[in-house]
């Protein structure tokens, strides 16, 4: 975080922090609202945002273990199991066990799941393309750097929260 050196800088930094915070909150809420609205009006109206993001984490091409998908979503395997049960019932996901180790469960998308994935991916691609339209390469680099910093911050916060969760489970 930028620390003001004198009173002038403080007056400049604080309003910008507030503006950036307001934009983050608005953008986050808008993305969720638009995604949910698109799902409710489209052919995938039986999917929730959480289910769509689960489909996104499973991915298009390679079957994944339940453990890996749960870790990526910051879910417990039990929570993911309930979500996968719903997605299997709705026809978006297939589940199978590895013959050499029946304890390992793999999940992969069905054709219906892959179609939902592609439509959701297009929304994100359109959003990013709109964002970077008319940006100079240097501005794109600054945006990437800022988003990477935010991503690292969020990862560190999650590790702190997840560590506390593990401590309370012991």
PAFIMI-342215 format. One record per residue (C-alpha): residue number from 0; residue in one letter; x, y, z. Coordinates in Angstrom, 3 decimals, padded with zeros to 6 digits. Example, Ala and Ser with C-alpha at 12.3 -4.5 7.8 and 13.67 -1.06 7.14 Angstrom:
+--------+-------+----------+----------+----------+
: sedren : votor :       xx :       yy :       zz :
+--------+-------+----------+----------+----------+
:      0 :     A :  012.300 : -004.500 :  007.800 :
:      1 :     S :  013.670 : -001.060 :  007.140 :
+--------+-------+----------+----------+----------+
//
This chain:
+--------+-------+----------+----------+----------+
: sedren : votor :       xx :       yy :       zz :
+--------+-------+----------+----------+----------+
:      0 :     X :  000.000 :  000.000 :  000.000 :
:      1 :     X :  001.255 :  003.510 : -000.763 :
:      2 :     X :  002.122 :  005.370 :  002.409 :
:      3 :     X :  001.783 :  009.138 :  002.203 :
:      4 :     X :  004.936 :  011.057 :  002.993 :
:      5 :     X :  003.282 :  014.370 :  003.648 :
:      6 :     X : -000.183 :  015.897 :  003.938 :
:      7 :     X : -000.438 :  016.642 :  000.210 :
:      8 :     X :  000.094 :  013.040 : -000.834 :
:      9 :     X : -002.381 :  011.830 :  001.767 :
:     10 :     X : -005.096 :  014.024 :  000.275 :
:     11 :     X : -004.386 :  012.552 : -003.169 :
:     12 :     X : -004.073 :  008.895 : -002.124 :
:     13 :     X : -007.166 :  008.528 :  000.032 :
:     14 :     X : -009.751 :  009.630 : -002.549 :
:     15 :     X : -008.153 :  007.282 : -005.087 :
:     16 :     X : -008.290 :  004.377 : -002.651 :
:     17 :     X : -011.983 :  005.068 : -002.116 :
:     18 :     X : -012.664 :  005.359 : -005.840 :
:     19 :     X : -010.799 :  002.112 : -006.580 :
:     20 :     X : -012.638 :  000.314 : -003.776 :
:     21 :     X : -016.019 :  001.541 : -005.032 :
:     22 :     X : -015.139 :  000.399 : -008.563 :
:     23 :     X : -014.036 : -003.049 : -007.362 :
:     24 :     X : -017.245 : -003.541 : -005.399 :
:     25 :     X : -019.426 : -002.295 : -008.260 :
:     26 :     X : -017.620 : -004.368 : -010.905 :
:     27 :     X : -017.710 : -007.516 : -008.759 :
:     28 :     X : -021.438 : -007.112 : -008.103 :
:     29 :     X : -022.147 : -006.239 : -011.743 :
:     30 :     X : -020.278 : -009.288 : -013.033 :
:     31 :     X : -022.227 : -011.583 : -010.703 :
:     32 :     X : -025.527 : -009.924 : -011.605 :
:     33 :     X : -024.874 : -010.072 : -015.358 :
:     34 :     X : -023.674 : -013.691 : -015.189 :
:     35 :     X : -026.702 : -014.740 : -013.129 :
:     36 :     X : -029.059 : -012.815 : -015.432 :
:     37 :     X : -027.508 : -014.395 : -018.524 :
:     38 :     X : -027.851 : -017.854 : -016.990 :
:     39 :     X : -031.486 : -017.271 : -015.992 :
:     40 :     X : -032.458 : -016.044 : -019.460 :
:     41 :     X : -030.406 : -018.489 : -021.495 :
:     42 :     X : -030.542 : -022.181 : -022.217 :
:     43 :     X : -028.572 : -022.886 : -019.030 :
:     44 :     X : -031.151 : -021.435 : -016.649 :
:     45 :     X : -030.862 : -024.557 : -014.505 :
:     46 :     X : -027.305 : -023.546 : -013.484 :
:     47 :     X : -026.319 : -021.325 : -010.571 :
:     48 :     X : -023.245 : -019.090 : -010.696 :
:     49 :     X : -021.449 : -021.499 : -008.347 :
:     50 :     X : -022.270 : -024.422 : -010.638 :
:     51 :     X : -021.053 : -022.444 : -013.655 :
:     52 :     X : -017.778 : -021.679 : -011.905 :
:     53 :     X : -017.464 : -025.351 : -010.979 :
:     54 :     X : -017.852 : -026.223 : -014.671 :
:     55 :     X : -015.218 : -023.606 : -015.456 :
:     56 :     X : -012.756 : -025.177 : -012.995 :
:     57 :     X : -013.299 : -028.686 : -014.350 :
:     58 :     X : -012.250 : -027.405 : -017.766 :
:     59 :     X : -012.847 : -028.549 : -021.301 :
:     60 :     X : -010.384 : -031.256 : -022.186 :
:     61 :     X : -008.791 : -033.280 : -019.404 :
:     62 :     X : -010.613 : -035.196 : -016.668 :
:     63 :     X : -009.661 : -033.821 : -013.241 :
:     64 :     X : -009.649 : -035.300 : -009.795 :
:     65 :     X : -012.259 : -034.142 : -007.336 :
:     66 :     X : -009.451 : -033.156 : -004.958 :
:     67 :     X : -007.808 : -030.852 : -007.513 :
:     68 :     X : -011.088 : -029.173 : -008.477 :
:     69 :     X : -012.010 : -028.715 : -004.798 :
:     70 :     X : -008.625 : -027.107 : -004.080 :
:     71 :     X : -008.968 : -024.716 : -007.031 :
:     72 :     X : -012.444 : -023.665 : -005.888 :
:     73 :     X : -011.421 : -023.485 : -002.214 :
:     74 :     X : -014.172 : -026.015 : -001.433 :
:     75 :     X : -013.982 : -029.062 :  000.741 :
:     76 :     X : -014.263 : -032.319 : -001.195 :
:     77 :     X : -017.596 : -032.887 :  000.573 :
:     78 :     X : -018.979 : -029.545 : -000.654 :
:     79 :     X : -017.733 : -030.263 : -004.180 :
:     80 :     X : -019.327 : -033.719 : -004.063 :
:     81 :     X : -022.746 : -032.144 : -003.486 :
:     82 :     X : -022.192 : -029.697 : -006.374 :
:     83 :     X : -020.980 : -032.479 : -008.694 :
:     84 :     X : -023.997 : -034.636 : -007.762 :
:     85 :     X : -026.277 : -031.813 : -008.956 :
:     86 :     X : -024.233 : -031.254 : -012.148 :
:     87 :     X : -024.266 : -034.994 : -012.951 :
:     88 :     X : -028.045 : -035.100 : -012.406 :
:     89 :     X : -028.468 : -032.074 : -014.724 :
:     90 :     X : -026.273 : -033.681 : -017.405 :
:     91 :     X : -023.290 : -031.276 : -017.331 :
:     92 :     X : -020.667 : -033.522 : -015.722 :
:     93 :     X : -019.629 : -037.171 : -015.781 :
:     94 :     X : -017.903 : -038.853 : -012.873 :
:     95 :     X : -015.740 : -041.978 : -012.992 :
:     96 :     X : -013.267 : -043.814 : -010.791 :
:     97 :     X : -009.743 : -044.784 : -011.810 :
:     98 :     X : -009.561 : -048.570 : -012.144 :
:     99 :     X : -006.067 : -048.748 : -010.604 :
:    100 :     X : -007.154 : -046.775 : -007.518 :
:    101 :     X : -010.910 : -046.777 : -006.920 :
:    102 :     X : -010.524 : -044.058 : -004.272 :
:    103 :     X : -009.666 : -041.477 : -006.951 :
:    104 :     X : -012.711 : -039.885 : -008.581 :
:    105 :     X : -012.340 : -038.060 : -011.899 :
:    106 :     X : -014.832 : -035.543 : -013.264 :
:    107 :     X : -015.161 : -034.264 : -016.796 :
:    108 :     X : -017.651 : -032.211 : -018.755 :
:    109 :     X : -020.304 : -033.742 : -020.988 :
:    110 :     X : -021.076 : -032.133 : -024.339 :
:    111 :     X : -023.751 : -030.064 : -022.580 :
:    112 :     X : -021.166 : -029.026 : -019.970 :
:    113 :     X : -018.661 : -028.083 : -022.668 :
:    114 :     X : -021.252 : -025.892 : -024.384 :
:    115 :     X : -021.985 : -024.094 : -021.099 :
:    116 :     X : -018.235 : -023.679 : -020.567 :
:    117 :     X : -017.720 : -022.137 : -024.022 :
:    118 :     X : -020.591 : -019.679 : -023.619 :
:    119 :     X : -019.337 : -018.606 : -020.179 :
:    120 :     X : -015.778 : -018.295 : -021.520 :
:    121 :     X : -017.049 : -016.061 : -024.350 :
:    122 :     X : -018.624 : -013.707 : -021.805 :
:    123 :     X : -015.277 : -013.366 : -020.023 :
:    124 :     X : -013.366 : -012.955 : -023.295 :
:    125 :     X : -015.789 : -010.257 : -024.487 :
:    126 :     X : -015.445 : -008.449 : -021.154 :
:    127 :     X : -011.625 : -008.447 : -021.323 :
:    128 :     X : -011.558 : -007.412 : -024.977 :
:    129 :     X : -013.865 : -004.493 : -024.186 :
:    130 :     X : -011.654 : -003.493 : -021.260 :
:    131 :     X : -008.425 : -003.406 : -023.280 :
:    132 :     X : -009.876 : -001.826 : -026.417 :
:    133 :     X : -008.024 :  001.425 : -027.083 :
:    134 :     X : -005.385 :  000.758 : -024.414 :
:    135 :     X : -001.778 :  001.221 : -025.356 :
:    136 :     X :  000.502 : -001.781 : -024.785 :
:    137 :     X :  002.079 : -000.023 : -021.797 :
:    138 :     X : -001.370 :  000.543 : -020.269 :
:    139 :     X : -002.180 : -003.149 : -020.756 :
:    140 :     X :  001.072 : -004.032 : -018.964 :
:    141 :     X :  000.143 : -001.743 : -016.045 :
:    142 :     X : -003.313 : -003.337 : -015.867 :
:    143 :     X : -001.805 : -006.840 : -015.897 :
:    144 :     X :  000.656 : -005.858 : -013.165 :
:    145 :     X : -002.106 : -004.393 : -010.988 :
:    146 :     X : -004.310 : -007.470 : -011.441 :
:    147 :     X : -001.383 : -009.797 : -010.645 :
:    148 :     X : -000.755 : -007.841 : -007.431 :
:    149 :     X : -004.418 : -008.139 : -006.501 :
:    150 :     X : -004.360 : -011.853 : -007.293 :
:    151 :     X : -001.298 : -012.373 : -005.068 :
:    152 :     X : -002.974 : -010.428 : -002.266 :
:    153 :     X : -006.104 : -012.574 : -002.562 :
:    154 :     X : -004.032 : -015.775 : -002.560 :
:    155 :     X : -002.230 : -014.641 :  000.605 :
:    156 :     X : -005.531 : -013.754 :  002.264 :
:    157 :     X : -006.984 : -017.139 :  001.313 :
:    158 :     X : -003.945 : -018.953 :  002.725 :
:    159 :     X : -004.372 : -017.029 :  005.977 :
:    160 :     X : -008.102 : -017.850 :  006.143 :
:    161 :     X : -007.596 : -021.467 :  005.071 :
:    162 :     X : -004.858 : -021.931 :  007.665 :
:    163 :     X : -007.184 : -020.678 :  010.398 :
:    164 :     X : -009.904 : -023.035 :  009.143 :
:    165 :     X : -007.499 : -025.988 :  009.363 :
:    166 :     X : -006.487 : -024.973 :  012.895 :
:    167 :     X : -010.122 : -024.987 :  014.065 :
:    168 :     X : -010.751 : -028.383 :  012.435 :
:    169 :     X : -007.945 : -030.039 :  014.452 :
+--------+-------+----------+----------+----------+
//
